[in-house]
Amino acid sequence: GLNLSWLLLGGLALMISVHAVPFARDRGVSLADASLALTAYGIGSVAGRLTAGFVSDRLGTRVTIGAAYLLEIVALIALLWFPSRAALLASLVLFGAGFAASDTMVAKVIPEVFGVRAIGAIMGVLTLGWRLGAAIGPAAAGFLYDLTGAYTIPFGAAPMAVAVSWLLFSLSTARPRAHPRGRLEASSH
């Protein structure tokens, strides 16, 4: 479940970064304005990574990742419903912040759930899921665009994919796992 959660997260992050400009162009945004989409996404990503650690130290990992996933969903819905340049840029700042925060929190929660003894192997397996999603997400969106002539399906499904990722993450990390010496480490918040 956790690997699939991160696969979805990687797929969405790269789908948005690869297809944000053509998506905006299809919605009537000029090329110059659409090109700012990646800048907005990058600014949001930096802000999300910097803010997530600070917030999680005060409110806990689970509250922070829940807020991050919710921010991604809201940003993607706004991206679909409001086709203006301003809404595009604001949505991508918010999505970038939510994605970067949730990505950061996934990496933080792994030691809380599994301990640190096999952290390298665990992160290696999870990173494989993220990378696989990063390869599949943009390609699938491009294929669907070529098939249908619109981004309706990939961008329309994106908020649901975030919700599924959040659900899988929550279910997969609900309880701490037994560690090799038989101890359980408590999960934070």
C-alpha positions as CSV (number, residue, x, y, z in Angstrom):
1,G,0.0,0.0,0.0
2,L,2.7,2.5,0.9
3,N,4.7,1.8,-2.3
4,L,1.5,2.3,-4.4
5,S,0.8,5.5,-2.4
6,W,4.2,6.9,-3.3
7,L,3.9,5.6,-6.9
8,L,0.7,7.7,-7.3
9,L,2.5,10.7,-5.7
10,G,5.5,10.4,-8.1
11,G,3.2,10.0,-11.1
12,L,1.2,13.0,-10.2
13,A,4.1,15.2,-9.5
14,L,5.8,14.5,-12.8
15,M,2.5,14.5,-14.7
16,I,1.9,18.0,-13.5
17,S,5.4,19.3,-14.1
18,V,5.6,17.8,-17.6
19,H,2.0,18.7,-18.8
20,A,1.3,22.0,-16.9
21,V,2.3,24.2,-19.8
22,P,0.4,22.3,-22.5
23,F,-2.6,22.0,-20.2
24,A,-2.6,25.8,-19.7
25,R,-2.2,26.4,-23.4
26,D,-5.2,24.1,-24.1
27,R,-7.2,26.3,-21.7
28,G,-6.4,29.5,-23.6
29,V,-3.5,30.8,-21.5
30,S,-0.7,32.4,-23.6
31,L,2.6,30.6,-24.0
32,A,4.4,33.3,-22.0
33,D,2.0,33.0,-19.1
34,A,1.7,29.2,-19.3
35,S,5.5,29.1,-19.1
36,L,5.3,30.6,-15.6
37,A,3.5,27.5,-14.5
38,L,6.7,25.6,-13.8
39,T,8.1,28.6,-11.9
40,A,5.0,28.7,-9.8
41,Y,5.2,24.9,-9.2
42,G,8.9,25.3,-8.2
43,I,8.2,28.1,-5.8
44,G,5.4,26.1,-4.2
45,S,7.7,23.1,-3.9
46,V,10.4,25.0,-2.1
47,A,7.9,26.6,0.3
48,G,6.3,23.2,0.9
49,R,9.6,21.4,1.8
50,L,10.7,24.3,4.1
51,T,7.4,24.6,5.8
52,A,6.6,20.9,6.2
53,G,9.4,20.2,8.6
54,F,8.6,23.2,10.8
55,V,4.9,22.4,10.9
56,S,5.4,18.7,11.5
57,D,7.7,19.4,14.5
58,R,4.8,21.4,16.0
59,L,1.7,19.5,14.9
60,G,3.0,16.0,14.1
61,T,3.7,14.1,10.9
62,R,0.2,12.8,10.3
63,V,-1.5,16.2,10.7
64,T,1.1,17.7,8.3
65,I,0.8,15.1,5.6
66,G,-3.0,15.2,5.9
67,A,-2.9,19.0,5.3
68,A,-0.5,18.5,2.5
69,Y,-2.6,16.0,0.7
70,L,-5.7,18.1,1.2
71,L,-3.8,21.1,-0.2
72,E,-3.0,19.1,-3.3
73,I,-6.6,18.1,-3.8
74,V,-7.9,21.6,-3.5
75,A,-5.2,22.9,-5.8
76,L,-6.0,20.4,-8.5
77,I,-9.7,21.0,-8.3
78,A,-9.1,24.8,-8.5
79,L,-6.8,24.1,-11.5
80,L,-9.7,22.3,-13.2
81,W,-12.5,24.8,-12.3
82,F,-10.7,28.2,-12.8
83,P,-9.0,28.5,-16.2
84,S,-7.4,32.0,-15.7
85,R,-3.7,32.7,-15.6
86,A,-3.9,33.8,-12.0
87,A,-5.8,30.7,-11.0
88,L,-3.3,28.5,-12.9
89,L,-0.3,30.1,-11.1
90,A,-2.0,30.0,-7.7
91,S,-3.1,26.4,-8.1
92,L,0.4,25.3,-9.1
93,V,2.0,27.1,-6.2
94,L,-0.4,25.3,-3.9
95,F,0.0,22.0,-5.6
96,G,3.8,22.3,-5.5
97,A,3.6,23.1,-1.8
98,G,1.3,20.2,-1.0
99,F,3.3,17.8,-3.1
100,A,6.6,18.7,-1.6
101,A,5.2,18.7,1.9
102,S,3.6,15.2,1.5
103,D,6.8,13.9,-0.2
104,T,8.9,15.1,2.7
105,M,6.5,13.7,5.3
106,V,6.5,10.3,3.6
107,A,10.2,10.2,4.1
108,K,9.9,11.3,7.7
109,V,7.2,8.8,8.7
110,I,9.0,5.7,7.4
111,P,11.4,5.6,10.4
112,E,8.5,6.3,12.7
113,V,6.6,3.3,11.4
114,F,9.4,0.8,10.6
115,G,12.3,2.0,12.7
116,V,15.7,2.8,11.4
117,R,17.4,-0.6,11.3
118,A,16.5,-1.3,7.6
119,I,15.8,2.2,6.6
120,G,18.1,2.0,3.5
121,A,16.3,-1.1,2.1
122,I,12.8,0.3,2.9
123,M,13.5,3.7,1.3
124,G,15.1,1.9,-1.7
125,V,11.9,-0.1,-2.3
126,L,9.7,3.0,-1.8
127,T,11.9,5.1,-4.0
128,L,11.5,2.5,-6.7
129,G,7.7,3.0,-6.5
130,W,8.1,6.8,-6.7
131,R,10.4,6.5,-9.7
132,L,8.1,4.1,-11.4
133,G,5.2,6.5,-10.9
134,A,7.3,9.3,-12.2
135,A,7.9,7.4,-15.4
136,I,4.3,6.2,-15.8
137,G,2.4,9.4,-14.9
138,P,3.6,11.7,-17.6
139,A,3.6,9.0,-20.2
140,A,0.0,8.0,-19.3
141,A,-1.2,11.6,-19.4
142,G,0.4,12.1,-22.8
143,F,-1.1,8.9,-24.1
144,L,-4.5,9.9,-22.9
145,Y,-4.1,13.4,-24.4
146,D,-3.1,11.9,-27.8
147,L,-6.1,9.5,-27.6
148,T,-8.7,12.0,-26.6
149,G,-7.3,15.4,-27.7
150,A,-7.7,16.9,-24.2
151,Y,-6.3,16.7,-20.7
152,T,-9.8,16.1,-19.2
153,I,-9.1,12.5,-18.1
154,P,-5.6,12.8,-16.6
155,F,-6.2,16.1,-14.9
156,G,-9.7,15.2,-13.9
157,A,-8.5,12.0,-12.3
158,A,-5.7,13.7,-10.5
159,P,-7.6,14.8,-7.4
160,M,-9.0,11.3,-7.0
161,A,-5.5,9.8,-7.4
162,V,-4.3,12.1,-4.6
163,A,-7.2,11.0,-2.4
164,V,-6.3,7.3,-3.1
165,S,-2.6,8.0,-2.3
166,W,-3.6,9.6,1.0
167,L,-5.9,6.7,1.9
168,L,-3.2,4.1,1.0
169,F,-0.6,6.1,3.0
170,S,-3.0,6.3,6.0
171,L,-3.8,2.6,6.0
172,S,-0.2,1.5,5.5
173,T,1.2,3.6,8.3
174,A,-1.7,3.3,10.8
175,R,0.3,1.2,13.3
176,P,4.0,0.9,14.0
177,R,5.5,-2.3,12.9
178,A,7.4,-4.8,15.0
179,H,11.2,-4.2,14.9
180,P,13.9,-7.0,14.7
181,R,14.4,-6.9,18.5
182,G,10.7,-7.3,19.1
183,R,10.1,-3.7,20.2
184,L,7.5,-1.4,18.8
185,E,8.3,2.3,18.2
186,A,5.4,4.6,18.7
187,S,4.3,6.6,15.7
188,S,4.1,10.3,16.1
189,H,0.7,12.0,16.1
